[in-house]
Amino acid sequence: MSKIKITQVRSTIKRSKRQKATITALGLGKINRSKEVTATPQILGMVEKVKHLVRVEEL
């Protein structure tokens, strides 16, 4: 499977608990923090839910 790099670009302040939990589950939590993960359907679904807070790059 391909790998993707997820970078948080916006704050989770004033966001729902669900979105904050998704950001934490992706291994993020601070602006400009990045994580390289395998692009599984579960990860892609989580990214879709917080796409307004993160930037995604294919590796």
MODELLER restraints for C-alpha pairs under 7 A, 6 or more apart:
rsr = mdl.restraints
at = mdl.atoms
rsr.add(forms.Gaussian(group=physical.xy_distance, feature=features.Distance(at['CA:1:A'], at['CA:38:A']), mean=6.51, stdev=0.5))
rsr.add(forms.Gaussian(group=physical.xy_distance, feature=features.Distance(at['CA:1:A'], at['CA:39:A']), mean=6.49, stdev=0.5))
rsr.add(forms.Gaussian(group=physical.xy_distance, feature=features.Distance(at['CA:2:A'], at['CA:38:A']), mean=5.96, stdev=0.5))
rsr.add(forms.Gaussian(group=physical.xy_distance, feature=features.Distance(at['CA:2:A'], at['CA:39:A']), mean=5.70, stdev=0.5))
rsr.add(forms.Gaussian(group=physical.xy_distance, feature=features.Distance(at['CA:3:A'], at['CA:36:A']), mean=6.73, stdev=0.5))
rsr.add(forms.Gaussian(group=physical.xy_distance, feature=features.Distance(at['CA:3:A'], at['CA:37:A']), mean=5.59, stdev=0.5))
rsr.add(forms.Gaussian(group=physical.xy_distance, feature=features.Distance(at['CA:3:A'], at['CA:38:A']), mean=4.35, stdev=0.5))
rsr.add(forms.Gaussian(group=physical.xy_distance, feature=features.Distance(at['CA:3:A'], at['CA:39:A']), mean=5.41, stdev=0.5))
rsr.add(forms.Gaussian(group=physical.xy_distance, feature=features.Distance(at['CA:3:A'], at['CA:58:A']), mean=6.39, stdev=0.5))
rsr.add(forms.Gaussian(group=physical.xy_distance, feature=features.Distance(at['CA:3:A'], at['CA:59:A']), mean=5.60, stdev=0.5))
rsr.add(forms.Gaussian(group=physical.xy_distance, feature=features.Distance(at['CA:4:A'], at['CA:36:A']), mean=5.71, stdev=0.5))
rsr.add(forms.Gaussian(group=physical.xy_distance, feature=features.Distance(at['CA:4:A'], at['CA:37:A']), mean=5.60, stdev=0.5))
rsr.add(forms.Gaussian(group=physical.xy_distance, feature=features.Distance(at['CA:4:A'], at['CA:38:A']), mean=6.21, stdev=0.5))
rsr.add(forms.Gaussian(group=physical.xy_distance, feature=features.Distance(at['CA:4:A'], at['CA:39:A']), mean=6.04, stdev=0.5))
rsr.add(forms.Gaussian(group=physical.xy_distance, feature=features.Distance(at['CA:4:A'], at['CA:56:A']), mean=6.67, stdev=0.5))
rsr.add(forms.Gaussian(group=physical.xy_distance, feature=features.Distance(at['CA:4:A'], at['CA:57:A']), mean=5.61, stdev=0.5))
rsr.add(forms.Gaussian(group=physical.xy_distance, feature=features.Distance(at['CA:4:A'], at['CA:58:A']), mean=4.54, stdev=0.5))
rsr.add(forms.Gaussian(group=physical.xy_distance, feature=features.Distance(at['CA:4:A'], at['CA:59:A']), mean=5.46, stdev=0.5))
rsr.add(forms.Gaussian(group=physical.xy_distance, feature=features.Distance(at['CA:5:A'], at['CA:34:A']), mean=6.69, stdev=0.5))
rsr.add(forms.Gaussian(group=physical.xy_distance, feature=features.Distance(at['CA:5:A'], at['CA:35:A']), mean=5.66, stdev=0.5))
rsr.add(forms.Gaussian(group=physical.xy_distance, feature=features.Distance(at['CA:5:A'], at['CA:36:A']), mean=4.41, stdev=0.5))
rsr.add(forms.Gaussian(group=physical.xy_distance, feature=features.Distance(at['CA:5:A'], at['CA:37:A']), mean=6.44, stdev=0.5))
rsr.add(forms.Gaussian(group=physical.xy_distance, feature=features.Distance(at['CA:5:A'], at['CA:56:A']), mean=5.70, stdev=0.5))
rsr.add(forms.Gaussian(group=physical.xy_distance, feature=features.Distance(at['CA:5:A'], at['CA:57:A']), mean=5.10, stdev=0.5))
rsr.add(forms.Gaussian(group=physical.xy_distance, feature=features.Distance(at['CA:5:A'], at['CA:58:A']), mean=6.30, stdev=0.5))
rsr.add(forms.Gaussian(group=physical.xy_distance, feature=features.Distance(at['CA:5:A'], at['CA:59:A']), mean=6.80, stdev=0.5))
rsr.add(forms.Gaussian(group=physical.xy_distance, feature=features.Distance(at['CA:6:A'], at['CA:34:A']), mean=5.51, stdev=0.5))
rsr.add(forms.Gaussian(group=physical.xy_distance, feature=features.Distance(at['CA:6:A'], at['CA:35:A']), mean=5.37, stdev=0.5))
rsr.add(forms.Gaussian(group=physical.xy_distance, feature=features.Distance(at['CA:6:A'], at['CA:36:A']), mean=6.38, stdev=0.5))
rsr.add(forms.Gaussian(group=physical.xy_distance, feature=features.Distance(at['CA:6:A'], at['CA:54:A']), mean=6.53, stdev=0.5))
rsr.add(forms.Gaussian(group=physical.xy_distance, feature=features.Distance(at['CA:6:A'], at['CA:55:A']), mean=5.81, stdev=0.5))
rsr.add(forms.Gaussian(group=physical.xy_distance, feature=features.Distance(at['CA:6:A'], at['CA:56:A']), mean=4.72, stdev=0.5))
rsr.add(forms.Gaussian(group=physical.xy_distance, feature=features.Distance(at['CA:6:A'], at['CA:57:A']), mean=6.62, stdev=0.5))
rsr.add(forms.Gaussian(group=physical.xy_distance, feature=features.Distance(at['CA:7:A'], at['CA:32:A']), mean=5.90, stdev=0.5))
rsr.add(forms.Gaussian(group=physical.xy_distance, feature=features.Distance(at['CA:7:A'], at['CA:33:A']), mean=5.69, stdev=0.5))
rsr.add(forms.Gaussian(group=physical.xy_distance, feature=features.Distance(at['CA:7:A'], at['CA:34:A']), mean=4.26, stdev=0.5))
rsr.add(forms.Gaussian(group=physical.xy_distance, feature=features.Distance(at['CA:7:A'], at['CA:35:A']), mean=6.59, stdev=0.5))
rsr.add(forms.Gaussian(group=physical.xy_distance, feature=features.Distance(at['CA:7:A'], at['CA:54:A']), mean=5.42, stdev=0.5))
rsr.add(forms.Gaussian(group=physical.xy_distance, feature=features.Distance(at['CA:7:A'], at['CA:55:A']), mean=5.16, stdev=0.5))
rsr.add(forms.Gaussian(group=physical.xy_distance, feature=features.Distance(at['CA:7:A'], at['CA:56:A']), mean=6.48, stdev=0.5))
rsr.add(forms.Gaussian(group=physical.xy_distance, feature=features.Distance(at['CA:8:A'], at['CA:28:A']), mean=6.64, stdev=0.5))
rsr.add(forms.Gaussian(group=physical.xy_distance, feature=features.Distance(at['CA:8:A'], at['CA:30:A']), mean=6.86, stdev=0.5))
rsr.add(forms.Gaussian(group=physical.xy_distance, feature=features.Distance(at['CA:8:A'], at['CA:31:A']), mean=5.18, stdev=0.5))
rsr.add(forms.Gaussian(group=physical.xy_distance, feature=features.Distance(at['CA:8:A'], at['CA:32:A']), mean=5.33, stdev=0.5))
rsr.add(forms.Gaussian(group=physical.xy_distance, feature=features.Distance(at['CA:8:A'], at['CA:33:A']), mean=5.80, stdev=0.5))
rsr.add(forms.Gaussian(group=physical.xy_distance, feature=features.Distance(at['CA:8:A'], at['CA:34:A']), mean=6.62, stdev=0.5))
rsr.add(forms.Gaussian(group=physical.xy_distance, feature=features.Distance(at['CA:8:A'], at['CA:53:A']), mean=5.97, stdev=0.5))
rsr.add(forms.Gaussian(group=physical.xy_distance, feature=features.Distance(at['CA:8:A'], at['CA:54:A']), mean=4.30, stdev=0.5))
rsr.add(forms.Gaussian(group=physical.xy_distance, feature=features.Distance(at['CA:8:A'], at['CA:55:A']), mean=6.36, stdev=0.5))
rsr.add(forms.Gaussian(group=physical.xy_distance, feature=features.Distance(at['CA:9:A'], at['CA:31:A']), mean=5.31, stdev=0.5))
rsr.add(forms.Gaussian(group=physical.xy_distance, feature=features.Distance(at['CA:9:A'], at['CA:32:A']), mean=5.72, stdev=0.5))
rsr.add(forms.Gaussian(group=physical.xy_distance, feature=features.Distance(at['CA:9:A'], at['CA:53:A']), mean=5.72, stdev=0.5))
rsr.add(forms.Gaussian(group=physical.xy_distance, feature=features.Distance(at['CA:9:A'], at['CA:54:A']), mean=5.23, stdev=0.5))
rsr.add(forms.Gaussian(group=physical.xy_distance, feature=features.Distance(at['CA:9:A'], at['CA:55:A']), mean=6.58, stdev=0.5))
rsr.add(forms.Gaussian(group=physical.xy_distance, feature=features.Distance(at['CA:10:A'], at['CA:31:A']), mean=6.09, stdev=0.5))
rsr.add(forms.Gaussian(group=physical.xy_distance, feature=features.Distance(at['CA:10:A'], at['CA:53:A']), mean=4.77, stdev=0.5))
rsr.add(forms.Gaussian(group=physical.xy_distance, feature=features.Distance(at['CA:10:A'], at['CA:54:A']), mean=6.78, stdev=0.5))
rsr.add(forms.Gaussian(group=physical.xy_distance, feature=features.Distance(at['CA:11:A'], at['CA:31:A']), mean=6.34, stdev=0.5))
rsr.add(forms.Gaussian(group=physical.xy_distance, feature=features.Distance(at['CA:12:A'], at['CA:20:A']), mean=6.06, stdev=0.5))
rsr.add(forms.Gaussian(group=physical.xy_distance, feature=features.Distance(at['CA:19:A'], at['CA:50:A']), mean=6.39, stdev=0.5))
rsr.add(forms.Gaussian(group=physical.xy_distance, feature=features.Distance(at['CA:22:A'], at['CA:46:A']), mean=6.38, stdev=0.5))
rsr.add(forms.Gaussian(group=physical.xy_distance, feature=features.Distance(at['CA:23:A'], at['CA:29:A']), mean=6.18, stdev=0.5))
rsr.add(forms.Gaussian(group=physical.xy_distance, feature=features.Distance(at['CA:27:A'], at['CA:35:A']), mean=6.70, stdev=0.5))
rsr.add(forms.Gaussian(group=physical.xy_distance, feature=features.Distance(at['CA:28:A'], at['CA:34:A']), mean=6.79, stdev=0.5))
